[in-house]
């Protein structure tokens, strides 16, 4: 009888130990992230319901006041792919894809009209007063890391010596697919000094709709991927599907990000929250004149 109790007790003890070990093991991946940002959360997590996104300040109605204060506005353009789009492609593909010939004429327009394409890193330095204000600054951003950007847009951007930003979905980078840029292609653009590499989560998830641990994992994982693959520390981010909330913004801050792009339409200015920057979408179905109108938008 005594022996039986002993067996039961030992079995129970072994079970408890295995359980504790497995819980520890599973949580290990996120542990570092949680402790790193835990302090930051404390300051806001309890007042969640009173949070107002700073994005409200993007509203163009407020811009008159800023103009009077001498604040300049910068268009941050949102591109996806640059590729000869087939006639029978879906409307969605057409909208996200710029024909290389049209892209060339867009860049030619910017060149002939004295625009200065800069990266978000440079824009941040300009806003901080560490870099001089260039003539007609504009930011060209490319979401998702589509291969067409390397194959079709990069040679044109290189020709004009234009700076630009790519936002990588890092689970695809280095997978050698026909759709996304390879690690070597990204590295080549980064080494040219023209390209800033930003992140766009590892799995392209809508952070606003994700649980807190997913938000932490997605931001931590894509940041580490870029560090590991390219030996480069990203400081600019782009919210997939434009989905942001205060948690994701605070996590970005905790991981050292200084600039983040949304899909809120409008011009950016230094009064904006730099982690909630508005952008102007460039639609592949529109013509050159529509592009010209967009880059010359006045607040
Ligand atoms: Zn995207």
py3Dmol code that shows the C-alpha trace and the ligand (Angstrom):
import py3Dmol

protein = """\
ATOM      1  CA  UNK A   1       0.000   0.000   0.000  1.00  0.00           C
ATOM      2  CA  UNK A   2       2.784   2.376   1.019  1.00  0.00           C
ATOM      3  CA  UNK A   3       4.598   1.546  -2.201  1.00  0.00           C
ATOM      4  CA  UNK A   4       1.490   2.391  -4.236  1.00  0.00           C
ATOM      5  CA  UNK A   5       1.233   5.825  -2.618  1.00  0.00           C
ATOM      6  CA  UNK A   6       4.905   6.351  -3.359  1.00  0.00           C
ATOM      7  CA  UNK A   7       4.359   5.498  -7.058  1.00  0.00           C
ATOM      8  CA  UNK A   8       1.363   7.814  -7.285  1.00  0.00           C
ATOM      9  CA  UNK A   9       3.321  10.620  -5.628  1.00  0.00           C
ATOM     10  CA  UNK A  10       6.345  10.167  -7.899  1.00  0.00           C
ATOM     11  CA  UNK A  11       4.138  10.045 -11.008  1.00  0.00           C
ATOM     12  CA  UNK A  12       2.402  13.228  -9.889  1.00  0.00           C
ATOM     13  CA  UNK A  13       5.734  14.930  -9.227  1.00  0.00           C
ATOM     14  CA  UNK A  14       7.074  13.948 -12.655  1.00  0.00           C
ATOM     15  CA  UNK A  15       3.891  15.263 -14.286  1.00  0.00           C
ATOM     16  CA  UNK A  16       4.192  18.595 -12.467  1.00  0.00           C
ATOM     17  CA  UNK A  17       7.852  18.934 -13.460  1.00  0.00           C
ATOM     18  CA  UNK A  18       7.101  18.173 -17.129  1.00  0.00           C
ATOM     19  CA  UNK A  19       4.251  20.676 -17.092  1.00  0.00           C
ATOM     20  CA  UNK A  20       6.395  23.445 -15.557  1.00  0.00           C
ATOM     21  CA  UNK A  21       9.206  22.747 -18.020  1.00  0.00           C
ATOM     22  CA  UNK A  22       6.930  22.822 -21.071  1.00  0.00           C
ATOM     23  CA  UNK A  23       5.253  26.079 -20.014  1.00  0.00           C
ATOM     24  CA  UNK A  24       8.695  27.634 -19.469  1.00  0.00           C
ATOM     25  CA  UNK A  25       9.962  26.346 -22.801  1.00  0.00           C
ATOM     26  CA  UNK A  26       6.966  27.609 -24.792  1.00  0.00           C
ATOM     27  CA  UNK A  27       7.084  31.062 -23.247  1.00  0.00           C
ATOM     28  CA  UNK A  28      10.850  31.425 -23.665  1.00  0.00           C
ATOM     29  CA  UNK A  29      10.542  32.799 -27.233  1.00  0.00           C
ATOM     30  CA  UNK A  30       8.476  35.767 -26.112  1.00  0.00           C
ATOM     31  CA  UNK A  31      10.083  36.279 -22.733  1.00  0.00           C
ATOM     32  CA  UNK A  32      12.746  38.728 -23.828  1.00  0.00           C
ATOM     33  CA  UNK A  33      10.231  40.813 -25.744  1.00  0.00           C
ATOM     34  CA  UNK A  34       7.810  40.985 -22.857  1.00  0.00           C
ATOM     35  CA  UNK A  35      10.414  42.030 -20.319  1.00  0.00           C
ATOM     36  CA  UNK A  36      11.913  44.587 -22.702  1.00  0.00           C
ATOM     37  CA  UNK A  37       8.676  46.346 -23.252  1.00  0.00           C
ATOM     38  CA  UNK A  38       6.846  45.607 -20.021  1.00  0.00           C
ATOM     39  CA  UNK A  39       7.891  48.872 -18.442  1.00  0.00           C
ATOM     40  CA  UNK A  40       6.616  50.821 -21.410  1.00  0.00           C
ATOM     41  CA  UNK A  41       3.217  49.150 -21.260  1.00  0.00           C
ATOM     42  CA  UNK A  42       2.707  50.018 -17.647  1.00  0.00           C
ATOM     43  CA  UNK A  43       2.411  53.655 -18.470  1.00  0.00           C
ATOM     44  CA  UNK A  44      -0.555  53.237 -20.756  1.00  0.00           C
ATOM     45  CA  UNK A  45      -2.152  49.821 -20.449  1.00  0.00           C
ATOM     46  CA  UNK A  46      -4.560  50.909 -17.708  1.00  0.00           C
ATOM     47  CA  UNK A  47      -5.846  53.939 -19.532  1.00  0.00           C
ATOM     48  CA  UNK A  48      -6.514  52.128 -22.805  1.00  0.00           C
ATOM     49  CA  UNK A  49     -10.086  53.277 -23.210  1.00  0.00           C
ATOM     50  CA  UNK A  50      -9.185  56.964 -23.149  1.00  0.00           C
ATOM     51  CA  UNK A  51      -6.602  56.694 -25.919  1.00  0.00           C
ATOM     52  CA  UNK A  52      -7.170  58.879 -28.956  1.00  0.00           C
ATOM     53  CA  UNK A  53      -5.024  58.018 -31.948  1.00  0.00           C
ATOM     54  CA  UNK A  54      -2.703  60.905 -32.753  1.00  0.00           C
ATOM     55  CA  UNK A  55      -3.675  60.167 -36.359  1.00  0.00           C
ATOM     56  CA  UNK A  56      -6.509  62.618 -35.829  1.00  0.00           C
ATOM     57  CA  UNK A  57      -3.958  65.377 -36.133  1.00  0.00           C
ATOM     58  CA  UNK A  58      -3.420  64.358 -39.750  1.00  0.00           C
ATOM     59  CA  UNK A  59      -6.719  65.830 -40.734  1.00  0.00           C
ATOM     60  CA  UNK A  60      -6.118  68.304 -43.466  1.00  0.00           C
ATOM     61  CA  UNK A  61      -8.435  70.821 -41.795  1.00  0.00           C
ATOM     62  CA  UNK A  62      -5.756  71.475 -39.204  1.00  0.00           C
ATOM     63  CA  UNK A  63      -3.000  72.063 -41.668  1.00  0.00           C
ATOM     64  CA  UNK A  64      -3.676  75.783 -42.197  1.00  0.00           C
ATOM     65  CA  UNK A  65      -2.506  76.523 -38.686  1.00  0.00           C
ATOM     66  CA  UNK A  66       0.700  74.560 -39.259  1.00  0.00           C
ATOM     67  CA  UNK A  67       1.322  76.298 -42.576  1.00  0.00           C
ATOM     68  CA  UNK A  68       1.120  79.614 -40.785  1.00  0.00           C
ATOM     69  CA  UNK A  69       3.736  78.309 -38.379  1.00  0.00           C
ATOM     70  CA  UNK A  70       6.030  77.550 -41.316  1.00  0.00           C
ATOM     71  CA  UNK A  71       5.651  73.775 -41.103  1.00  0.00           C
ATOM     72  CA  UNK A  72       6.369  72.039 -44.382  1.00  0.00           C
ATOM     73  CA  UNK A  73       4.436  69.094 -45.703  1.00  0.00           C
ATOM     74  CA  UNK A  74       5.992  66.006 -47.230  1.00  0.00           C
ATOM     75  CA  UNK A  75       4.170  63.530 -49.467  1.00  0.00           C
ATOM     76  CA  UNK A  76       4.984  59.934 -48.499  1.00  0.00           C
ATOM     77  CA  UNK A  77       3.957  57.828 -51.489  1.00  0.00           C
ATOM     78  CA  UNK A  78       2.759  54.246 -51.079  1.00  0.00           C
ATOM     79  CA  UNK A  79       3.715  51.859 -53.879  1.00  0.00           C
ATOM     80  CA  UNK A  80       3.578  48.077 -53.918  1.00  0.00           C
ATOM     81  CA  UNK A  81       4.811  46.299 -57.046  1.00  0.00           C
ATOM     82  CA  UNK A  82       6.296  47.605 -60.300  1.00  0.00           C
ATOM     83  CA  UNK A  83       5.713  45.027 -62.997  1.00  0.00           C
ATOM     84  CA  UNK A  84       4.238  44.693 -66.531  1.00  0.00           C
ATOM     85  CA  UNK A  85       0.729  43.805 -65.359  1.00  0.00           C
ATOM     86  CA  UNK A  86      -1.201  41.395 -67.634  1.00  0.00           C
ATOM     87  CA  UNK A  87      -4.445  42.714 -69.159  1.00  0.00           C
ATOM     88  CA  UNK A  88      -6.494  39.953 -67.524  1.00  0.00           C
ATOM     89  CA  UNK A  89      -5.156  40.654 -64.014  1.00  0.00           C
ATOM     90  CA  UNK A  90      -7.694  41.364 -61.265  1.00  0.00           C
ATOM     91  CA  UNK A  91      -8.595  44.944 -60.386  1.00  0.00           C
ATOM     92  CA  UNK A  92      -6.799  44.470 -57.063  1.00  0.00           C
ATOM     93  CA  UNK A  93      -3.557  43.399 -58.772  1.00  0.00           C
ATOM     94  CA  UNK A  94      -3.864  46.271 -61.238  1.00  0.00           C
ATOM     95  CA  UNK A  95      -4.341  48.743 -58.427  1.00  0.00           C
ATOM     96  CA  UNK A  96      -1.243  47.500 -56.559  1.00  0.00           C
ATOM     97  CA  UNK A  97       0.987  47.222 -59.636  1.00  0.00           C
ATOM     98  CA  UNK A  98       2.573  50.087 -61.562  1.00  0.00           C
ATOM     99  CA  UNK A  99       3.601  49.420 -65.138  1.00  0.00           C
ATOM    100  CA  UNK A 100       7.389  49.962 -65.485  1.00  0.00           C
ATOM    101  CA  UNK A 101       6.884  52.494 -68.316  1.00  0.00           C
ATOM    102  CA  UNK A 102       4.470  54.517 -66.201  1.00  0.00           C
ATOM    103  CA  UNK A 103       6.840  54.261 -63.243  1.00  0.00           C
ATOM    104  CA  UNK A 104       9.689  55.583 -65.391  1.00  0.00           C
ATOM    105  CA  UNK A 105       7.584  58.576 -66.472  1.00  0.00           C
ATOM    106  CA  UNK A 106       6.636  59.226 -62.823  1.00  0.00           C
ATOM    107  CA  UNK A 107      10.284  59.263 -61.747  1.00  0.00           C
ATOM    108  CA  UNK A 108      11.200  61.369 -64.773  1.00  0.00           C
ATOM    109  CA  UNK A 109       8.560  63.900 -63.705  1.00  0.00           C
ATOM    110  CA  UNK A 110       9.980  64.041 -60.163  1.00  0.00           C
ATOM    111  CA  UNK A 111      13.493  64.484 -61.566  1.00  0.00           C
ATOM    112  CA  UNK A 112      12.560  67.244 -64.027  1.00  0.00           C
ATOM    113  CA  UNK A 113      10.509  69.100 -61.440  1.00  0.00           C
ATOM    114  CA  UNK A 114      13.153  69.266 -58.747  1.00  0.00           C
ATOM    115  CA  UNK A 115      11.796  66.806 -56.190  1.00  0.00           C
ATOM    116  CA  UNK A 116      14.228  65.217 -53.724  1.00  0.00           C
ATOM    117  CA  UNK A 117      13.258  61.655 -52.820  1.00  0.00           C
ATOM    118  CA  UNK A 118      14.508  60.869 -49.303  1.00  0.00           C
ATOM    119  CA  UNK A 119      14.202  57.938 -46.915  1.00  0.00           C
ATOM    120  CA  UNK A 120      12.116  57.990 -43.739  1.00  0.00           C
ATOM    121  CA  UNK A 121      15.341  57.856 -41.748  1.00  0.00           C
ATOM    122  CA  UNK A 122      16.447  61.031 -43.513  1.00  0.00           C
ATOM    123  CA  UNK A 123      13.066  62.659 -42.991  1.00  0.00           C
ATOM    124  CA  UNK A 124      13.371  61.977 -39.270  1.00  0.00           C
ATOM    125  CA  UNK A 125      16.826  63.591 -39.204  1.00  0.00           C
ATOM    126  CA  UNK A 126      15.523  66.581 -41.185  1.00  0.00           C
ATOM    127  CA  UNK A 127      12.646  67.017 -38.748  1.00  0.00           C
ATOM    128  CA  UNK A 128      15.066  66.799 -35.844  1.00  0.00           C
ATOM    129  CA  UNK A 129      17.200  69.503 -37.461  1.00  0.00           C
ATOM    130  CA  UNK A 130      20.198  67.213 -38.037  1.00  0.00           C
ATOM    131  CA  UNK A 131      19.995  67.356 -41.835  1.00  0.00           C
ATOM    132  CA  UNK A 132      19.285  70.375 -44.034  1.00  0.00           C
ATOM    133  CA  UNK A 133      15.830  70.685 -45.534  1.00  0.00           C
ATOM    134  CA  UNK A 134      16.094  69.525 -49.162  1.00  0.00           C
ATOM    135  CA  UNK A 135      14.287  71.000 -52.133  1.00  0.00           C
ATOM    136  CA  UNK A 136      10.770  69.525 -52.512  1.00  0.00           C
ATOM    137  CA  UNK A 137      11.261  66.456 -50.300  1.00  0.00           C
ATOM    138  CA  UNK A 138       9.202  63.372 -51.099  1.00  0.00           C
ATOM    139  CA  UNK A 139       9.332  59.795 -49.768  1.00  0.00           C
ATOM    140  CA  UNK A 140       8.872  56.780 -52.062  1.00  0.00           C
ATOM    141  CA  UNK A 141       7.850  53.674 -50.096  1.00  0.00           C
ATOM    142  CA  UNK A 142       7.321  50.160 -51.439  1.00  0.00           C
ATOM    143  CA  UNK A 143       5.314  47.725 -49.297  1.00  0.00           C
ATOM    144  CA  UNK A 144       5.777  43.945 -49.069  1.00  0.00           C
ATOM    145  CA  UNK A 145       9.209  43.447 -50.732  1.00  0.00           C
ATOM    146  CA  UNK A 146       7.836  42.435 -54.145  1.00  0.00           C
ATOM    147  CA  UNK A 147      10.455  41.228 -56.606  1.00  0.00           C
ATOM    148  CA  UNK A 148       9.282  43.638 -59.317  1.00  0.00           C
ATOM    149  CA  UNK A 149      10.612  46.517 -57.220  1.00  0.00           C
ATOM    150  CA  UNK A 150      14.121  45.107 -57.543  1.00  0.00           C
ATOM    151  CA  UNK A 151      13.741  44.080 -61.197  1.00  0.00           C
ATOM    152  CA  UNK A 152      11.878  47.088 -62.598  1.00  0.00           C
ATOM    153  CA  UNK A 153      11.869  49.999 -60.150  1.00  0.00           C
ATOM    154  CA  UNK A 154      15.398  49.796 -58.755  1.00  0.00           C
ATOM    155  CA  UNK A 155      17.211  50.346 -62.116  1.00  0.00           C
ATOM    156  CA  UNK A 156      15.091  53.481 -62.670  1.00  0.00           C
ATOM    157  CA  UNK A 157      15.585  54.749 -59.098  1.00  0.00           C
ATOM    158  CA  UNK A 158      19.330  54.140 -59.486  1.00  0.00           C
ATOM    159  CA  UNK A 159      19.406  56.074 -62.749  1.00  0.00           C
ATOM    160  CA  UNK A 160      17.983  59.159 -61.007  1.00  0.00           C
ATOM    161  CA  UNK A 161      19.920  58.585 -57.793  1.00  0.00           C
ATOM    162  CA  UNK A 162      16.619  58.563 -55.881  1.00  0.00           C
ATOM    163  CA  UNK A 163      16.418  57.405 -52.277  1.00  0.00           C
ATOM    164  CA  UNK A 164      13.554  55.078 -51.361  1.00  0.00           C
ATOM    165  CA  UNK A 165      12.196  52.766 -48.637  1.00  0.00           C
ATOM    166  CA  UNK A 166      11.192  49.112 -48.857  1.00  0.00           C
ATOM    167  CA  UNK A 167       9.080  47.426 -46.181  1.00  0.00           C
ATOM    168  CA  UNK A 168       9.792  43.702 -45.972  1.00  0.00           C
ATOM    169  CA  UNK A 169       7.498  40.853 -44.952  1.00  0.00           C
ATOM    170  CA  UNK A 170      10.514  39.047 -43.580  1.00  0.00           C
ATOM    171  CA  UNK A 171       9.226  35.482 -43.756  1.00  0.00           C
ATOM    172  CA  UNK A 172       9.538  35.791 -47.538  1.00  0.00           C
ATOM    173  CA  UNK A 173      12.928  37.477 -47.668  1.00  0.00           C
ATOM    174  CA  UNK A 174      15.557  34.995 -48.740  1.00  0.00           C
ATOM    175  CA  UNK A 175      13.061  32.295 -49.685  1.00  0.00           C
ATOM    176  CA  UNK A 176      14.037  32.507 -53.375  1.00  0.00           C
ATOM    177  CA  UNK A 177      10.495  32.756 -54.653  1.00  0.00           C
ATOM    178  CA  UNK A 178       9.518  34.398 -57.935  1.00  0.00           C
ATOM    179  CA  UNK A 179       7.377  36.918 -56.088  1.00  0.00           C
ATOM    180  CA  UNK A 180       9.563  38.384 -53.350  1.00  0.00           C
ATOM    181  CA  UNK A 181      13.068  39.826 -53.335  1.00  0.00           C
ATOM    182  CA  UNK A 182      15.884  37.567 -52.283  1.00  0.00           C
ATOM    183  CA  UNK A 183      18.247  38.438 -49.467  1.00  0.00           C
ATOM    184  CA  UNK A 184      21.017  39.242 -51.993  1.00  0.00           C
ATOM    185  CA  UNK A 185      18.735  41.577 -53.946  1.00  0.00           C
ATOM    186  CA  UNK A 186      17.777  43.459 -50.787  1.00  0.00           C
ATOM    187  CA  UNK A 187      21.432  43.579 -49.729  1.00  0.00           C
ATOM    188  CA  UNK A 188      22.455  45.002 -53.113  1.00  0.00           C
ATOM    189  CA  UNK A 189      19.897  47.823 -52.827  1.00  0.00           C
ATOM    190  CA  UNK A 190      20.838  48.506 -49.207  1.00  0.00           C
ATOM    191  CA  UNK A 191      24.556  48.672 -50.078  1.00  0.00           C
ATOM    192  CA  UNK A 192      23.823  51.163 -52.879  1.00  0.00           C
ATOM    193  CA  UNK A 193      23.081  53.736 -50.178  1.00  0.00           C
ATOM    194  CA  UNK A 194      19.814  54.627 -51.915  1.00  0.00           C
ATOM    195  CA  UNK A 195      17.546  52.196 -50.092  1.00  0.00           C
ATOM    196  CA  UNK A 196      16.304  52.141 -46.523  1.00  0.00           C
ATOM    197  CA  UNK A 197      15.110  48.711 -45.391  1.00  0.00           C
ATOM    198  CA  UNK A 198      12.064  48.894 -43.156  1.00  0.00           C
ATOM    199  CA  UNK A 199       9.890  46.103 -41.797  1.00  0.00           C
ATOM    200  CA  UNK A 200       6.268  45.096 -42.352  1.00  0.00           C
ATOM    201  CA  UNK A 201       5.936  42.283 -39.738  1.00  0.00           C
ATOM    202  CA  UNK A 202       7.116  38.727 -40.349  1.00  0.00           C
ATOM    203  CA  UNK A 203       3.780  37.289 -41.529  1.00  0.00           C
ATOM    204  CA  UNK A 204       1.917  40.338 -42.855  1.00  0.00           C
ATOM    205  CA  UNK A 205      -0.691  40.424 -40.120  1.00  0.00           C
ATOM    206  CA  UNK A 206      -3.087  43.174 -39.159  1.00  0.00           C
ATOM    207  CA  UNK A 207      -1.627  44.189 -35.803  1.00  0.00           C
ATOM    208  CA  UNK A 208      -4.760  46.023 -34.762  1.00  0.00           C
ATOM    209  CA  UNK A 209      -6.694  42.760 -34.857  1.00  0.00           C
ATOM    210  CA  UNK A 210      -3.971  40.638 -33.242  1.00  0.00           C
ATOM    211  CA  UNK A 211      -3.582  39.637 -29.597  1.00  0.00           C
ATOM    212  CA  UNK A 212      -0.804  41.386 -27.696  1.00  0.00           C
ATOM    213  CA  UNK A 213       1.630  38.445 -27.839  1.00  0.00           C
ATOM    214  CA  UNK A 214       1.222  38.249 -31.610  1.00  0.00           C
ATOM    215  CA  UNK A 215       1.933  41.958 -31.927  1.00  0.00           C
ATOM    216  CA  UNK A 216       5.120  41.523 -29.887  1.00  0.00           C
ATOM    217  CA  UNK A 217       6.162  38.401 -31.779  1.00  0.00           C
ATOM    218  CA  UNK A 218       5.554  39.915 -35.232  1.00  0.00           C
ATOM    219  CA  UNK A 219       7.525  43.092 -34.509  1.00  0.00           C
ATOM    220  CA  UNK A 220      10.321  41.326 -32.660  1.00  0.00           C
ATOM    221  CA  UNK A 221      10.675  38.591 -35.298  1.00  0.00           C
ATOM    222  CA  UNK A 222      10.834  40.889 -38.336  1.00  0.00           C
ATOM    223  CA  UNK A 223      13.309  43.180 -36.572  1.00  0.00           C
ATOM    224  CA  UNK A 224      15.580  40.251 -35.721  1.00  0.00           C
ATOM    225  CA  UNK A 225      15.219  38.791 -39.238  1.00  0.00           C
ATOM    226  CA  UNK A 226      16.502  42.008 -40.799  1.00  0.00           C
ATOM    227  CA  UNK A 227      19.343  42.236 -38.274  1.00  0.00           C
ATOM    228  CA  UNK A 228      20.332  38.632 -38.924  1.00  0.00           C
ATOM    229  CA  UNK A 229      19.916  38.598 -42.709  1.00  0.00           C
ATOM    230  CA  UNK A 230      21.339  42.022 -43.499  1.00  0.00           C
ATOM    231  CA  UNK A 231      23.342  43.020 -40.448  1.00  0.00           C
ATOM    232  CA  UNK A 232      21.216  46.166 -40.382  1.00  0.00           C
ATOM    233  CA  UNK A 233      18.975  47.610 -37.688  1.00  0.00           C
ATOM    234  CA  UNK A 234      15.630  48.768 -39.084  1.00  0.00           C
ATOM    235  CA  UNK A 235      14.116  51.948 -37.657  1.00  0.00           C
ATOM    236  CA  UNK A 236      11.134  52.357 -39.999  1.00  0.00           C
ATOM    237  CA  UNK A 237       8.021  50.212 -40.044  1.00  0.00           C
ATOM    238  CA  UNK A 238       4.844  49.937 -42.063  1.00  0.00           C
ATOM    239  CA  UNK A 239       1.573  48.636 -40.564  1.00  0.00           C
ATOM    240  CA  UNK A 240       0.156  45.818 -42.759  1.00  0.00           C
ATOM    241  CA  UNK A 241      -3.359  46.697 -43.978  1.00  0.00           C
ATOM    242  CA  UNK A 242      -2.834  50.051 -42.269  1.00  0.00           C
ATOM    243  CA  UNK A 243      -3.892  48.391 -38.994  1.00  0.00           C
ATOM    244  CA  UNK A 244      -2.425  50.068 -35.934  1.00  0.00           C
ATOM    245  CA  UNK A 245      -3.336  50.678 -32.328  1.00  0.00           C
ATOM    246  CA  UNK A 246      -1.593  52.058 -29.308  1.00  0.00           C
ATOM    247  CA  UNK A 247      -0.131  48.695 -28.280  1.00  0.00           C
ATOM    248  CA  UNK A 248       1.605  48.132 -31.607  1.00  0.00           C
ATOM    249  CA  UNK A 249       2.871  51.696 -31.615  1.00  0.00           C
ATOM    250  CA  UNK A 250       4.358  51.297 -28.126  1.00  0.00           C
ATOM    251  CA  UNK A 251       5.943  47.965 -29.043  1.00  0.00           C
ATOM    252  CA  UNK A 252       7.566  49.608 -32.078  1.00  0.00           C
ATOM    253  CA  UNK A 253       8.958  52.308 -29.814  1.00  0.00           C
ATOM    254  CA  UNK A 254      10.310  49.656 -27.434  1.00  0.00           C
ATOM    255  CA  UNK A 255      12.128  48.003 -30.349  1.00  0.00           C
ATOM    256  CA  UNK A 256      13.801  51.239 -31.401  1.00  0.00           C
ATOM    257  CA  UNK A 257      11.568  52.288 -34.299  1.00  0.00           C
ATOM    258  CA  UNK A 258      11.375  56.002 -34.966  1.00  0.00           C
ATOM    259  CA  UNK A 259       9.108  56.168 -38.034  1.00  0.00           C
ATOM    260  CA  UNK A 260       6.045  54.129 -39.012  1.00  0.00           C
ATOM    261  CA  UNK A 261       3.799  54.448 -42.039  1.00  0.00           C
ATOM    262  CA  UNK A 262       0.031  54.002 -42.002  1.00  0.00           C
ATOM    263  CA  UNK A 263      -2.522  54.118 -44.825  1.00  0.00           C
ATOM    264  CA  UNK A 264      -4.190  57.245 -43.501  1.00  0.00           C
ATOM    265  CA  UNK A 265      -4.408  59.491 -46.560  1.00  0.00           C
ATOM    266  CA  UNK A 266      -2.672  62.847 -46.364  1.00  0.00           C
ATOM    267  CA  UNK A 267       0.598  64.742 -46.297  1.00  0.00           C
ATOM    268  CA  UNK A 268       3.079  64.240 -43.465  1.00  0.00           C
ATOM    269  CA  UNK A 269       4.487  67.050 -41.380  1.00  0.00           C
ATOM    270  CA  UNK A 270       6.710  67.297 -38.356  1.00  0.00           C
ATOM    271  CA  UNK A 271       3.784  67.835 -36.033  1.00  0.00           C
ATOM    272  CA  UNK A 272       2.617  64.320 -36.856  1.00  0.00           C
ATOM    273  CA  UNK A 273       3.209  61.411 -34.573  1.00  0.00           C
ATOM    274  CA  UNK A 274       6.233  59.898 -36.401  1.00  0.00           C
ATOM    275  CA  UNK A 275       4.915  56.408 -35.626  1.00  0.00           C
ATOM    276  CA  UNK A 276       1.608  57.188 -37.365  1.00  0.00           C
ATOM    277  CA  UNK A 277       2.614  58.812 -40.637  1.00  0.00           C
ATOM    278  CA  UNK A 278      -0.014  59.344 -43.337  1.00  0.00           C
ATOM    279  CA  UNK A 279       0.674  58.303 -46.940  1.00  0.00           C
ATOM    280  CA  UNK A 280      -0.638  58.850 -50.434  1.00  0.00           C
ATOM    281  CA  UNK A 281      -1.532  55.692 -52.327  1.00  0.00           C
ATOM    282  CA  UNK A 282      -0.366  55.424 -55.924  1.00  0.00           C
ATOM    283  CA  UNK A 283      -2.851  53.328 -57.897  1.00  0.00           C
ATOM    284  CA  UNK A 284      -1.595  51.414 -60.943  1.00  0.00           C
ATOM    285  CA  UNK A 285      -4.859  52.084 -62.784  1.00  0.00           C
ATOM    286  CA  UNK A 286      -4.333  55.838 -62.711  1.00  0.00           C
ATOM    287  CA  UNK A 287      -2.368  57.818 -65.275  1.00  0.00           C
ATOM    288  CA  UNK A 288       0.633  60.121 -65.001  1.00  0.00           C
ATOM    289  CA  UNK A 289      -1.545  63.196 -64.496  1.00  0.00           C
ATOM    290  CA  UNK A 290      -3.150  61.631 -61.410  1.00  0.00           C
ATOM    291  CA  UNK A 291       0.334  61.025 -60.035  1.00  0.00           C
ATOM    292  CA  UNK A 292       1.354  64.632 -60.783  1.00  0.00           C
ATOM    293  CA  UNK A 293      -1.723  65.883 -58.940  1.00  0.00           C
ATOM    294  CA  UNK A 294      -0.919  63.695 -55.939  1.00  0.00           C
ATOM    295  CA  UNK A 295       2.721  64.743 -55.575  1.00  0.00           C
ATOM    296  CA  UNK A 296       1.709  68.398 -55.840  1.00  0.00           C
ATOM    297  CA  UNK A 297      -1.082  68.130 -53.255  1.00  0.00           C
ATOM    298  CA  UNK A 298      -1.324  71.219 -51.134  1.00  0.00           C
ATOM    299  CA  UNK A 299      -2.478  71.013 -47.524  1.00  0.00           C
TER     300      UNK A 299
END
"""
ligand_1 = """\
1
ZN
Zn 1.516 44.973 -47.104
"""
view = py3Dmol.view(width=600, height=400)
view.addModel(protein, "pdb")
view.setStyle({"model": 0}, {"cartoon": {"style": "trace"}})
view.addModel(ligand_1, "xyz")
view.setStyle({"model": 1}, {"stick": {}})
view.zoomTo()
view.show()
